[in-house]
Amino acid sequence: MWDEFRIDLSSKEPKTLKLLDMSEYFRFVIERTATCFEITIQVHEPIISQGTICLEAHLMSDLDGPFLRNLGDAFAACPKFW
């Protein structure tokens, strides 16, 4: 999923890019539309006695090519142990 997300950052076509942890407690989603990017970050923390705590942020933005290249480079530079 990590490599697919990193590669899809350089794609020009409208698509949804997802980066999730295995339990889906963390979700980072970039939806590329024809006119903008919609970014969603969700963090869930399960609390056994009380349910879950959820933090969610949603942003619509015009991300430019250099920003996406820098983001892709940052993901590519991150060491992988798998």
N, CA, C and O of each residue as an XYZ file, in Angstrom:
328
protein
N       0.828     -1.182      0.000
C       0.000      0.000      0.000
C       0.879      1.256      0.000
O       0.551      2.247     -0.653
N       1.989      1.210      0.730
C       2.899      2.351      0.825
C       3.428      2.717     -0.560
O       3.364      3.874     -0.974
N       3.950      1.718     -1.268
C       4.520      1.975     -2.599
C       3.460      2.431     -3.589
O       3.710      3.330     -4.392
N       2.289      1.826     -3.541
C       1.198      2.227     -4.437
C       0.799      3.681     -4.178
O       0.586      4.440     -5.123
N       0.698      4.074     -2.905
C       0.365      5.453     -2.551
C       1.428      6.408     -3.098
O       1.106      7.433     -3.698
N       2.692      6.059     -2.886
C       3.797      6.911     -3.339
C       3.796      7.057     -4.858
O       3.992      8.157     -5.375
N       3.579      5.971     -5.566
C       3.563      6.017     -7.038
C       2.359      6.810     -7.538
O       2.474      7.591     -8.482
N       1.218      6.611     -6.910
C      -0.002      7.308     -7.340
C       0.069      8.817     -7.108
O      -0.685      9.565     -7.729
N       0.964      9.281     -6.222
C       1.121     10.718     -6.019
C       1.536     11.425     -7.304
O       1.193     12.589     -7.512
N       2.270     10.728     -8.165
C       2.745     11.353     -9.406
C       1.759     11.215    -10.559
O       2.001     11.753    -11.639
N       0.663     10.511    -10.353
C      -0.331     10.326    -11.403
C      -1.091     11.627    -11.662
O      -1.337     12.403    -10.738
N      -1.450     11.854    -12.885
C      -2.199     13.057    -13.258
C      -3.700     12.800    -13.358
O      -4.480     13.750    -13.433
N      -4.117     11.546    -13.361
C      -5.531     11.227    -13.552
C      -6.308     11.319    -12.234
O      -5.748     11.104    -11.160
N      -7.600     11.641    -12.327
C      -8.426     11.665    -11.108
C      -8.485     10.279    -10.478
O      -8.805      9.298    -11.149
N      -8.177     10.203     -9.198
C      -8.212      8.941     -8.485
C      -8.193      9.215     -6.990
O      -7.986     10.347     -6.554
N      -8.410      8.174     -6.222
C      -8.364      8.271     -4.774
C      -7.138      7.521     -4.280
O      -6.962      6.340     -4.580
N      -6.293      8.205     -3.524
C      -5.088      7.624     -2.952
C      -5.347      7.391     -1.475
O      -5.806      8.295     -0.777
N      -5.059      6.188     -0.988
C      -5.322      5.866      0.408
C      -4.071      5.296      1.057
O      -3.367      4.460      0.490
N      -3.824      5.780      2.263
C      -2.779      5.221      3.096
C      -3.409      4.912      4.443
O      -3.854      5.818      5.148
N      -3.449      3.629      4.803
C      -4.113      3.179      6.022
C      -3.153      2.302      6.810
O      -2.283      1.649      6.235
N      -3.316      2.289      8.138
C      -2.587      1.273      8.880
C      -3.405     -0.012      8.856
O      -4.551     -0.001      8.409
N      -2.846     -1.101      9.322
C      -3.500     -2.397      9.184
C      -4.827     -2.480      9.933
O      -5.717     -3.227      9.525
N      -4.972     -1.735     11.005
C      -6.218     -1.750     11.772
C      -7.156     -0.617     11.377
O      -8.249     -0.483     11.928
N      -6.722      0.192     10.423
C      -7.455      1.370      9.955
C      -7.742      2.353     11.094
O      -8.777      3.019     11.108
N      -6.810      2.431     12.044
C      -6.909      3.460     13.082
C      -6.409      4.798     12.538
O      -6.747      5.860     13.062
N      -5.605      4.732     11.486
C      -5.115      5.947     10.824
C      -5.440      5.826      9.349
O      -5.144      4.809      8.722
N      -6.051      6.869      8.795
C      -6.392      6.910      7.373
C      -5.979      8.273      6.826
O      -6.356      9.313      7.366
N      -5.206      8.252      5.754
C      -4.811      9.467      5.041
C      -5.273      9.263      3.603
O      -4.766      8.385      2.905
N      -6.227     10.064      3.162
C      -6.838      9.878      1.847
C      -6.729     11.178      1.058
O      -7.085     12.248      1.553
N      -6.238     11.078     -0.159
C      -6.225     12.210     -1.086
C      -7.087     11.812     -2.266
O      -6.791     10.839     -2.960
N      -8.142     12.555     -2.492
C      -8.985     12.298     -3.660
C      -8.712     13.383     -4.686
O      -8.982     14.561     -4.454
N      -8.174     12.968     -5.818
C      -7.835     13.898     -6.896
C      -9.034     13.978     -7.826
O      -9.379     12.998     -8.486
N      -9.666     15.138     -7.881
C     -10.781     15.348     -8.799
C     -10.271     16.137     -9.995
O      -9.084     16.455    -10.075
N     -11.154     16.447    -10.910
C     -10.756     17.212    -12.091
C     -10.386     18.650    -11.738
O      -9.643     19.289    -12.483
N     -10.888     19.173    -10.620
C     -10.666     20.580    -10.290
C      -9.835     20.826     -9.042
O      -9.270     21.910     -8.893
N      -9.739     19.846     -8.132
C      -9.002     20.086     -6.897
C      -8.644     18.764     -6.228
O      -8.890     17.690     -6.777
N      -8.072     18.854     -5.059
C      -7.759     17.704     -4.230
C      -8.598     17.795     -2.964
O      -8.743     18.871     -2.384
N      -9.143     16.674     -2.542
C      -9.828     16.604     -1.270
C      -8.996     15.696     -0.375
O      -8.723     14.546     -0.720
N      -8.601     16.220      0.767
C      -7.718     15.497      1.669
C      -8.481     15.202      2.952
O      -9.106     16.090      3.532
N      -8.425     13.960      3.385
C      -9.063     13.563      4.634
C      -8.049     12.826      5.487
O      -7.367     11.914      5.017
N      -7.956     13.231      6.746
C      -7.119     12.539      7.720
C      -8.032     12.102      8.850
O      -8.743     12.920      9.433
N      -8.015     10.814      9.160
C      -8.832     10.278     10.247
C      -7.933      9.480     11.184
O      -7.102      8.685     10.745
N      -8.114      9.707     12.473
C      -7.394      8.957     13.492
C      -8.419      8.437     14.481
O      -9.185      9.216     15.048
N      -8.444      7.128     14.694
C      -9.359      6.488     15.637
C      -8.538      5.875     16.752
O      -7.514      5.242     16.496
N      -8.971      6.055     17.967
C      -8.339      5.414     19.114
C      -9.395      4.626     19.855
O     -10.281      5.208     20.481
N      -9.314      3.311     19.792
C     -10.328      2.514     20.488
C     -10.125      2.566     22.002
O      -9.008      2.428     22.500
N     -11.198      2.763     22.699
C     -11.196      2.725     24.156
C     -12.210      1.656     24.548
O     -13.412      1.823     24.342
N     -11.722      0.569     25.108
C     -12.561     -0.601     25.331
C     -13.804     -0.287     26.141
O     -14.885     -0.773     25.808
N     -13.689      0.496     27.177
C     -14.849      0.731     28.039
C     -15.788      1.814     27.516
O     -16.930      1.906     27.965
N     -15.322      2.640     26.567
C     -16.134      3.786     26.160
C     -16.346      3.912     24.659
O     -16.892      4.925     24.222
N     -15.955      2.963     23.865
C     -16.114      3.085     22.416
C     -14.833      3.560     21.769
O     -13.781      2.959     21.989
N     -14.886      4.622     20.976
C     -13.694      5.147     20.307
C     -13.662      6.669     20.380
O     -14.685      7.331     20.554
N     -12.477      7.185     20.245
C     -12.272      8.622     20.073
C     -11.834      8.792     18.625
O     -10.987      8.041     18.142
N     -12.396      9.760     17.936
C     -12.086      9.945     16.519
C     -11.730     11.403     16.253
O     -12.431     12.313     16.694
N     -10.657     11.612     15.543
C     -10.263     12.927     15.066
C     -10.303     12.862     13.547
O      -9.706     11.972     12.942
N     -11.001     13.800     12.936
C     -11.099     13.802     11.483
C     -10.928     15.226     10.972
O     -11.516     16.166     11.508
N     -10.120     15.373      9.935
C      -9.929     16.657      9.280
C     -10.164     16.470      7.790
O      -9.731     15.476      7.208
N     -10.845     17.418      7.180
C     -11.145     17.352      5.750
C     -10.771     18.695      5.139
O     -11.128     19.743      5.677
N     -10.059     18.671      4.029
C      -9.565     19.884      3.388
C      -9.727     19.755      1.889
O      -9.403     18.717      1.312
N     -10.222     20.793      1.261
C     -10.237     20.864     -0.202
C      -9.191     21.898     -0.592
O      -9.178     23.006     -0.055
N      -8.315     21.539     -1.523
C      -7.209     22.423     -1.835
C      -6.739     22.225     -3.270
O      -6.982     21.187     -3.885
N      -6.071     23.232     -3.779
C      -5.371     23.132     -5.052
C      -3.910     22.840     -4.723
O      -3.153     23.757     -4.404
N      -3.513     21.592     -4.798
C      -2.122     21.226     -4.557
C      -1.380     21.302     -5.875
O      -1.873     20.832     -6.901
N      -0.206     21.887     -5.850
C       0.550     22.028     -7.090
C       1.528     20.863     -7.267
O       1.785     20.093     -6.342
N       2.054     20.763     -8.465
C       2.975     19.695     -8.815
C       4.203     19.618     -7.917
O       4.547     18.526     -7.466
N       4.884     20.743     -7.636
C       6.062     20.670     -6.764
C       5.735     20.139     -5.361
O       6.526     19.392     -4.786
N       4.594     20.511     -4.817
C       4.214     20.001     -3.496
C       4.034     18.489     -3.542
O       4.515     17.779     -2.658
N       3.345     17.994     -4.564
C       3.132     16.560     -4.673
C       4.440     15.807     -4.906
O       4.622     14.708     -4.382
N       5.355     16.390     -5.691
C       6.659     15.760     -5.887
C       7.423     15.696     -4.567
O       8.036     14.677     -4.252
N       7.386     16.793     -3.787
C       8.064     16.797     -2.491
C       7.457     15.766     -1.543
O       8.178     15.089     -0.810
N       6.137     15.649     -1.559
C       5.463     14.658     -0.722
C       5.861     13.249     -1.166
O       6.156     12.394     -0.332
N       5.868     13.011     -2.467
C       6.287     11.708     -2.988
C       7.737     11.397     -2.650
O       8.064     10.260     -2.311
N       8.614     12.402     -2.740
C      10.022     12.205     -2.390
C      10.177     11.872     -0.907
O      11.001     11.036     -0.537
N       9.383     12.525     -0.061
C       9.438     12.254      1.370
C       9.012     10.811      1.668
O       9.623     10.148      2.505
N       7.976     10.328      0.993
C       7.552      8.942      1.173
C       8.609      7.983      0.639
O       8.852      6.938      1.242
N       9.243      8.325     -0.486
C      10.265      7.454     -1.068
C      11.500      7.385     -0.164
O      12.154      6.344     -0.100
N      11.828      8.474      0.533
C      13.015      8.519      1.378
C      12.820      7.841      2.724
O      13.795      7.558      3.420
N      11.586      7.580      3.098
C      11.322      6.966      4.392
C      11.806      5.515      4.368
O      11.440      4.752      3.474
N      12.625      5.134      5.347
C      13.121      3.753      5.344
C      12.005      2.742      5.584
O      11.129      2.953      6.423
N      12.049      1.657      4.845
C      11.065      0.587      4.997
C      11.775     -0.630      5.566
O      12.876     -0.971      5.133
N      11.162     -1.269      6.513
C      11.732     -2.471      7.097
C      11.128     -3.739      6.528
O      11.534     -4.841      6.896
N      10.156     -3.594      5.630
C       9.496     -4.774      5.069
C       9.944     -5.050      3.665
O       9.483     -6.010      3.047
